[in-house]
Structures are given as structure tokens and as C-alpha cells.
Amino acid sequence: MQLSDFSPAPNQGGNPELYEIENRAVDPKGLVLGALAEIAPWRGRSLVDLGCGSGFWLGCYADAAEVIGVEPDPGLVPLAAARDASARVLTGSAEHIPLPDASVDVVHARFAYFWPPRCEPGLQEVLRVLRPGGTLVVIDNDWQNGDFAELLRASAGSAAMGGGVRTHAWWSERGAERTEVLSEWAFDSRDDFAAVLRMEFPDGTADAWLEQHPEATGLSYGFVLFSVRQG
Ligand SMILES: C[S@@+](CC[C@H](N)C(=O)[O-])C[C@H]1O[C@@H](n2cnc3c(N)ncnc32)[C@H](O)[C@@H]1O
């Protein structure tokens, strides 16, 4: 299936092996998952991981009644499908979710699709598939708190002020709640950490940060969760 709205992710789509290493380093104490579970508990409910990539996080929702991964990248769908036999993986996108109206309780998107301002169609599609009382939770970057925010601001240059502020305004106009979680990245080795930083940031930005932190194998990372309830 060709999805006109699909924009390949340069990190996950371009280098799934290195993104796997990144995902393994994310949030080692499970603070983000804990916040997610409080905002939108999935135990005994049906959950969609929208833009699930290679399916790294699908196994975290094992106590849901049903876990469905939706992913548009034809290179990543088979990786997600092979990851977890108990999850159903479907080809689709935020704008085209191949599920009936009012059929799921939680839709969760982790660094996928929801980069305002052009995500209104995806939001409407998510609201279509959510049951009354269901919740969308989007995980995004915090542009203010933590080392990662510092890197984001450095790499965005003069656009830096727009990043977090514009996103927050877009969600706030749609009645979203905002939850901040200060967590971390923790890698097994400096080489892995450096390779992931260079994948995520222009070389100059990554290398300058690495030079200033010669011993670091990780960093502090601020996440923002935006949540919207249906009905
Ligand atoms: C940075 S990756 C994150 C993947 C995964 N959520 C994770 O955390 O491992 C972004 C994902 O969004 C997907 N994506 C791109 N366009 C999309 C769209 N229109 N709707 C849903 N997902 C999309 C990409 O293919 C990719 O898998």
C-alpha cells in the first residue's frame, strides 16, 4: 500500500540497527512508560502504537487486551511484525488508520507523525478510531529541560524558540494536557552514545557536545506527553 502522507524517519527508517541501540538506552527507569500508564492505562484495553517503527515498544503493553502497531514504512512493518507475535501490525499512517470507528481505547504515538502544524488530519483520524473516553498520548521532546533540549536548541539555531513553543500552542488549542517527564539516555558504551548523537544531530552539534562531556555515556532527557481525550 502506498501512503501519500508517509514521510520516512531519517533515524528509524535510515538506520534501524542504530535506532534499536538508541531505543535500548531510552528511559532506563521506565519513567515515561509510568507516566503513560497513569494518563492512559492500557491494562485489559486495546492499544494502538501509531508509527510503531520496528516495534521496539510493542512488548511493553503486554497486559493490554489487544496491541496493534500501525506503521507506514514498508521497510519497518516486517521488523515490527516479527518482533512480537502477540501484537497485530498493520500498514497504515496517522491519516489512514486501518481500523473501524470507535474501536480502541488508547492510541499512543512516540516520536511519530505529531509534529505540528500539519497534523490536524492525523488527529481527526485518531479521534475517529478512539472509543468515547479513550485517550491519545503523544510523546515529544521537551525543548527546555535536560541535556537533550540543549542539543535541540543548538542544532535548531534561530528556529530553536519555535520548536517547543509552537508545538505546545498547537496542542493547547486542541485542549491537550501536558505532562513533563525528566528522564535520561543511558548507553552501554561511549561509541554507541556518540554514534546515536551523530545520527540525531548535525556532526558539529554532536561533536561539540561530546567534546564538552568527555566521559559521558548518556545524558539527561526531557520528554513531554500531550494527551487528548475522546468525548
Ligand atoms: C522516529 S521514528 C519512531 C518509531 C517508534 N515510535 C519508536 O519510538 O521506536 C518515527 C516513525 O514515524 C513513522 N511515520 C512517518 N510518517 C508517518 C505518518 N504519516 N503516520 C504515522 N507514522 C508515521 C516513521 O515511519 C517511523 O516509524
The ligand as an SDF file (V2000), in Angstrom:
LIG
                    3D

 27 29  0  0  0  0  0  0  0  0999 V2000
   11.4030    8.4060   14.9470 C   0  0  0  0  0  0  0  0  0  0  0  0
   10.5000    7.0320   14.3810 S   0  0  0  0  0  0  0  0  0  0  0  0
    9.8170    6.3900   15.8950 C   0  0  0  0  0  0  0  0  0  0  0  0
    9.3830    4.9660   15.7840 C   0  0  0  0  0  0  0  0  0  0  0  0
    8.8110    4.3400   17.0600 C   0  0  0  0  0  0  0  0  0  0  0  0
    7.6380    5.0480   17.5270 N   0  0  0  0  0  0  0  0  0  0  0  0
    9.8470    4.2400   18.1650 C   0  0  0  0  0  0  0  0  0  0  0  0
    9.8200    5.0700   19.0980 O   0  0  0  0  0  0  0  0  0  0  0  0
   10.6950    3.3230   18.0940 O   0  0  0  0  0  0  0  0  0  0  0  0
    9.1050    7.7910   13.5730 C   0  0  0  0  0  0  0  0  0  0  0  0
    8.1360    6.8130   12.9860 C   0  0  0  0  0  0  0  0  0  0  0  0
    7.0040    7.5170   12.4300 O   0  0  0  0  0  0  0  0  0  0  0  0
    6.6540    6.8740   11.2130 C   0  0  0  0  0  0  0  0  0  0  0  0
    5.8240    7.7750   10.3740 N   0  0  0  0  0  0  0  0  0  0  0  0
    6.1870    8.5380    9.3130 C   0  0  0  0  0  0  0  0  0  0  0  0
    5.1180    9.1540    8.7570 N   0  0  0  0  0  0  0  0  0  0  0  0
    4.0340    8.7540    9.4970 C   0  0  0  0  0  0  0  0  0  0  0  0
    2.6300    9.0080    9.4000 C   0  0  0  0  0  0  0  0  0  0  0  0
    2.1310    9.8240    8.4600 N   0  0  0  0  0  0  0  0  0  0  0  0
    1.8170    8.4120   10.3070 N   0  0  0  0  0  0  0  0  0  0  0  0
    2.3210    7.5780   11.2620 C   0  0  0  0  0  0  0  0  0  0  0  0
    3.6460    7.3080   11.3920 N   0  0  0  0  0  0  0  0  0  0  0  0
    4.4880    7.8740   10.5220 C   0  0  0  0  0  0  0  0  0  0  0  0
    8.0160    6.5310   10.6150 C   0  0  0  0  0  0  0  0  0  0  0  0
    7.9190    5.6040    9.5590 O   0  0  0  0  0  0  0  0  0  0  0  0
    8.7290    5.9980   11.8500 C   0  0  0  0  0  0  0  0  0  0  0  0
    8.4810    4.6450   12.0630 O   0  0  0  0  0  0  0  0  0  0  0  0
  1  2  1  0
  2  3  1  0
  2 10  1  0
  3  4  1  0
  4  5  1  0
  5  6  1  0
  5  7  1  0
  7  8  2  0
  7  9  1  0
 10 11  1  0
 11 12  1  0
 11 26  1  0
 12 13  1  0
 13 14  1  0
 13 24  1  0
 14 15  1  0
 14 23  1  0
 15 16  2  0
 16 17  1  0
 17 18  1  0
 17 23  2  0
 18 19  1  0
 18 20  2  0
 20 21  1  0
 21 22  2  0
 22 23  1  0
 24 25  1  0
 24 26  1  0
 26 27  1  0
M  CHG  2   2   1   9  -1
M  END
$$$$
